[in-house]
């Protein structure tokens, strides 16, 4: 969908989103335990295109702005690792075509009253003490300021902690070098524009990178002490992809940083595991954390179309709504409108229960959807003995239930091939293919068990190449370091 610049916003929203309430000024409660830390800022909420891999298209970004508005959030951060001028070529300004593309986004965001933030990641080869590098950064900022950008992020994620020899001489530490560089950028922004916003992504952006000792991290303490208090700091939680974000953990990082963190939410990211997509609701976070953060910005799936429920439920969470219940239930029928089946007159949509099944199958990083998980549990029980009593009512019921799941997945797979929206189709196709293959294989096995094969006969494994899509170089390397059920490495297993 191309949005005309002077088109009124309400009419440019996708059907179903236009009437949604937009609450971008959601106020977080002051948290006294942080003592003395600025708390009155409105929560910065939204989406960061901040993953590795193929970036979204300009059209998808415009659509994402609508999703952000529709889910009551207020910010889009442009930061694809795939934009070479964000990271490897950070010193180079955008050419005319690239600048025009960004300008479109600036205007589209402005028309929707959204904050539009641009990331620059000078971290790979910057020499922090080199005046010409600071000049290069200012030139980049100036170009973006001229395009109307007022919100910026400086990213120092995923880099080695080594500095140029000149920096080792010039600064007490790696953190001090980054603090100097970032503070200087902020001073420059303040001299050019009123109320600029700058976020800093530290190299230690999660507890794991601070050796699981946040208060003891010299790096984070230096950032907390030295970084201009008006600059926000990104934090992903205890891990890069955090199962939970606890109030206690957020108080701890808040104390060290001397400000509340802005959460860079990787819960729905999938760039680190190409076999998965996270299409379910946000989870593992309780509303009590809202008073302990200055922002919640989600970095979701590479597949744009898989992100409707993630974005919607993240927005709902930021407004204090129960995500896995109310927000998910509200999002599904709206998302369903994108699942138009081609060649149907009048238009037919993928049935709601199939949209729900899609979400159940590709739910969250740490669990499947509840219904699918219950069925997997049934299958685990059925296969927990070498010679199960396949004539028992429980076993037969389980067999029927798993067969039913297979049939639903096959049906979903077939219907998805008819989607008019091919991006949506391809967003799930590889994952759905695997799901169908595996569950079909499982049912074939259960059928074979149920047939009561004669003692000593083997399941005809040659009918299917053994685990065919889990082969290749990566798996061969991974198999060198097997892990036991508790996750510990046992190379001799
Ligand atoms: C990261 C990267 C991010 C990536 C994510 C998930 C941060 C701050 N940086 O390490 O670009 O998408 O993990 O793989 O999260």
Boltz pocket constraint, residues with backbone or C-beta under 6 A from the ligand:
constraints:
  - pocket:
      binder: B
      contacts: [[A, 50], [A, 51], [A, 52], [A, 81], [A, 157], [A, 158], [A, 201], [A, 205], [A, 236], [A, 240], [A, 264], [A, 266], [A, 269], [A, 270], [A, 271], [A, 272], [A, 299]]
      max_distance: 6.0
